Amino acid sequence: MVERISQRGAVEPFRAMEILKRGNEVAAQGRTVYSLCLGQPSTPAPSPVREAAHAALDQHQIGYTDANGIPPLRQRISEHYRDVYGTDVDPDSIVLTTGSSAAFTAIFLAAFEAGDTVAMTRPGYPAYRNTLGALGCVVQSIDCGPDTRWQPTVDQLDALTEAQGAPAGLIIASPSNPTGTILSAAELDAITRWCDEHGTLLISDEIYHGISFGEETASVTQFSQQHVAVGSFSKYYSMTGWRLGWAVLPPQLVRPVELLLGNLNLSAPTLSQLAAIRAFDADAAVELDAHVERYRENRTVIIEALETIGCRVIAPADGAFYCYADVSHLTDDSAKWAEKLLLEAGVAVTPGIDFAPDSTGTDDLDPQLDGSRYVRVSFAGAKEDVRAGCQSLIDFVGN
């Protein structure tokens, strides 16, 4: 028997998916599981999208598309940037991808060499770190806590550069996963200008745009056409399983990313592309904005439950659908605690170690920021499930 596995195959797990898998196993045993672990809306795609999908099945072959995606949807996304952000985005700079995940992989491959340093926040979305590591890049963490609202600052970037040189890339997310915090337009502008001055490619994860609770969400496209904006139909548009995302690219990356997408994926799902044009309809927006109001109500329920069990530090959750909370008064191992919570109370949450792993080298992580002290709780689900899950959480801690 031939046994071969590369180092890149030893990638760290995305623990939210591991918790989902474990929760499905528990549910298969006939037990009730309240899934507060994933950023997945509990609602289907908006009606106009579903209608368009039915029509496309009757009228189209549903074959491959160009690697960059169908022109009508790229044009419609361009119009979306004009309408929402007041910025002109060339449709030819937009590529459609198999979820935003495929966009990040293609961009990392197109922009960075093995050994390049790419900076990201800690806590931050684990798939950035894990994918970059699998591709041979060096991930530099920027520790972000309550003092910076869990977002990076220019001062932190200056300190990083003074110590190690400017990174080849910087990934930011606003609204953030796992904290839900939002960078103001002024903050995003300052970071963009810093990247311009230091030759650093800025990759702005904007997949949660549309889901905010009072704070405005700015796009990097408002400040520069030399960086990357990544969008998705999964979150606000409630289309996770349709696996469709996009990226707005600087001119020099369009062709390399197109070639990579053509080799890696051939094209994004055709049915999803044809249907997603209708996601921007006014009728769809009515449905989608109603979902945001439900998220707002669920957020209140989650925060009250977390406060009831004694959580003193909870990230502001300006947008997206997550609360990131310090549970160090209950455990010093959030992964084990989350497992026990699932098995004993049927509540699935994601351990913070997914987003803020402790370092293993000389880089010392402030214990107050260590992910083993935190959990991420999603409020994307149905109202009744969120309420019932919170009550089970409260009962679990009380017992």
N, C-alpha and C positions, 0 to 999 in steps of 0.2 A: 504494500500500500504506500502510495506517495503522499506525504503530508507536507504541504507548503502553505505558509501564511506570512504575509508581509507585515512589517511593523505598522503600516498604515491601517491594516485590518484589525489591529488591537485598539481601535478607537474607543474612547470612553462612551458609555451609554448615555442616551438622552433620557434622563430618569423620569420625566413626565410620561414618556411612552412606556417605560418599564412599569410605572405605577398603573397606567391604563391597562396594560396587559395583565397585571396581577389582579386588578379590579374585575376584569372580564372573567378571570378564573374563579374568583369568589362568587360573582354573579351566576356563573354556570352551575354552581352548587345550590342554586335556589335562594341565595341570600340577596337582600336589597343592598345596593351600593349607590351612594350619592357621589357622583363624579364631580369633584371640585378641583380637579387636577389639570385639565386641558383647556386651552384657549380655543374652544370650539362652540360656536353658536348652537343652540338647541332648535333653531328654526331652519327651514329649507331656504333655498334660493328664492328671491322675490318672484312674484307671479309672472311679470313680463319675461323674465329669463327662462322660466320653465315653459312658458308658451312658445318662446322662440326655439327652445330645444326640441319640443315636439314637432314644430314645423320643419326644423332642419332635418330631423330624422326622415321625414316624408319627402323632402325636396332635394337633399344633398347626398352625395356619395359618402361623405365623412371619410375622406382619404387624408393623405398627408397635406400639410400646408408648407409654405416657405419656412425655412428654419426660424426666421424672425417673426413669423406669425402673419395673419391676414391683414391687408392694408386697411379695411374698414374699421377694425377694432383699434388698430394703432392710431388712426385718425381720430377716433372717438376719444381715446385716452388723451391725445394732444389737446382736444377741445376741453376736456375735463381740467387740465392744468390751466388753460386760459380762463375758464369760468370760475374756478375755485381759488387759484393762486395769482391770477393776473399775469401769468408768464407765458411767453411763446416757446413751445417745445416742438421741435421738428419731428413729425411722425417717423421720419427715417432714423431718428436717434432712439426710437423705442423698440425694444425686443420683447416678445411674449414668451413666457417660459412655463415649464411644468411646475407650477407653484413658485413662490418666491425662493424656495430652497434651491431650485435649479438655477435661478438667477445668481444667487450668491456663489454657487460652485463655479459657474462659468466665468463670473467676474474675477474671482480669486485666481483661477487658472490663467486668465487673460492678462491680468495686471501684475501678478507677483511671481517672483522666482522662488524656488526652494531656498530657504535661509533668510528670506526677507522678513523684517519685523513688521507686524501689523498690531496696532493697539486697539483695545476695546475696554469697555467698562467692566468692573467687577463690583456688584453683580451684573451679569449680562447673559444674553441668550446663549446657551451652551453649544448649539450647533455651529455658531461662528467658530468658536474655539476648537471644537472637535474636527470640523472640516478643514480649517486652516492647518491644524496639526497633522492631519492625514496627508495633506499636500506638501508637507515639509516646511511650512512657514513657522516662524517664531512668534508666539502670541505674547504681547506685553500687556499686562493688566493695569488698568487705572482704577485704583480703589476709590469708590464713590459711595458716600454715606449721607446721612441727614444734613451735614453741613453744606453740601453742594446739591441737595435734593436728588441725590443718586444719579447725577449727570456730570460729565466731565467739564472742566473749565479750562480757559486759555492758560491760566497760571499752572495748572497741573500739566498741561502739554509742554509748557516752557520748562518745567522741572524735569519732565521725562526726557526732553531733548538735551538738556544740559548734562544729564547723567549718562545717556546712552545714544544720543544722536536722534535726529528726526526719524520717525517710523516711515516705512514705505506707504502704509495705509492706516486709516483710522475708521473704525466702524462706530456709528452712533445710532441710537434708536429713540425716536420721539413720536408718539408715546412709547415708553420703554417696556420691555419685557425683562424682568418680572415686576418692576415697581410701578409702572403706569405713569411715571413722571414725564413732563413735557418741557422741552427746551423752548424758551421764548424766541421770537423772531430775532431779537437783538443778540441773544446768546448764539443762535445758529449762524447768524451773519458773522459774528466774531470768530467762531470756530472755522467757518469756511475761509475767511480771509487768512487765518493762521495757516491753514493747509495750503493755500495758494502760495504763501510766502516761504513755506518750508518744503515744497515739492512733495507733499503728502496727498495721496488720493483719498478723498473723503467718500465713504460709502454710507449713505443715509437711509436707514431702514424706516420706511414710512408706511408699513403695512397696516398699522392700526389707525391711520388717518380716517376721520369720519366718526371715531368713537372718542369723544371727549366730553367733559362735564363742566364746561365754562371757559377752559383755557383754549386759545387758538393754536392750531397746528400749522407751523410754517414748513415749507419745502425748500430743500437746498437749491432747487431749480430757480427760486426767486433771487438767488444771490450769485450763482455761477453756473455756467454750462460746461465746466471742466471737471465736474465731479459726478457722482452716481446717486440716483434716487431709485429705490426699490419699492414697488407697490404690489398689492395682492388683492385678489377677489375673495380671499378666504374669510376675512374678519368682518369688516363693516358690511360687505356684500353677502355674507352668510353662505359662502360657496366653498367650504373647506375641501370636500371630496371631489370637486370639479377640477382640482389641481391646476390652477391658472394664476400666474403672476406676471409681472412685467418689470422692466428696468429702463430708466432713461439714462443713456450713456453719453459720455463725451465722444466727439467724433473719432478719436484715435482708437477707441475700444469697440466701436460698432462692428467692424468687419471681423476682428479676432473672436469676439463673442459669438457672432453669427456662425463662424466656422466650428467653434466648439459645440454650440447647440446642435448643429447639423450632425456632428459625430456622436455626441452623447445622447441626444434625445430625438433626433430627426426633426420633430416639431412638437409644440405643445398640443394637448388634446383638441382636436378640431371641433368637436361638438361643443365643447366649453367655449371656444373662441367665438363661434357663431352665435351662441346664446348670450354671451357676456356683453355684447353690444347694447343689449336692452337693460343692462344693470344700471345704466346712467339715466334711464327714463325717469320722468317726474313721478309716475305711479310707483316705480320701484323705490324711489327715495322716501315716499310716504311710509311704506312698509319698514324700510331700513331704519329710519329715524325713530319709529315706534320701538324697534328693538333696542336702540340706544337708551330710550327712556326706561325700558325694563332693566337694562344693565345698571342704570343710575339707581333704581330702587333696590336692586340686588346688592349693589355696592354698600348701601346703607345697612342692609341686613347683615352683610359679612362684617363690616366694621364694628357694628354693635356686638356681634357674637365674639369677635376677637377681643374687644375691650372687656366683655363679660368674663372671658377666661384669663384676663390679666395681662394681655399684650400691651406694653407701653410704647413700643416703637412700631408704627405702621407707616409705610411709605404713603405719600399723599394720594396716589391713584388718580391723577388728573385725567387720565384717559386709558384706553385699552380696557381689559376686564379682569384685572388682577389686583389683589392686595398682597403685599410682601410684608410679613410681620415677624417680629422677634419673639420667639417662644423659648428663650434661654431660661426663663423661670420654670419651665416645664421639662426641659431636656437639654443635654449638651450634644445630642446626636439626632439631628432632625430626620435623617434617613430611617433610623430604627423607630423613632417616634411615629413617623408617617406610616410605616409598615404596621405597627401596633394599632394605630388609629383605624386603618383599613380593616384589619382582621377582627378587631373587637367591636368597632362601632360602624363599620361599613361606610366610612367616609374617606374618600381618596383626595389627598392634597399632595403637592409636589415639594420635596425637601429642598431647602435653599442651597444645599451643597451642589445641586445641579447648576446654579447660576453664579455661585461664589465659592468655588473649590479652594480649599486651603493650598498654599504653595508647598512645594517639596524641596525647593532650593534655598538660596540665601535670602530670597525676598520674603520678608516677614509680614504676615497679614495681621492687621489689627483685629484682636479677638471680637471687638464690637461689630466687625463687618464680616465675620466668618459665617459662611452659609450653613454650617452645622447648627447655628443658632436660629435659623430662619425657616419659614415655610412660605410657599406661594399658594394662595387660595384663589381659584377662578370663580367669578360671578357671571359667567357667560350662559349658564343654564336656565332652565325654566324656573319661574318664581317658586313654585311649590317644592321643587327639588332643592333649591338653594336654602329655603327656609327649613325644610326637614333635615338637610345635611348639617345646617348650623346648630339645630337643636341637638342632634346626635353628637356633634362636637362638644357642645356645652355639657351634655350629660356625661360624656366620656371623661372630660377633665374633672367634673364634679365628683365622679366616682373614684 
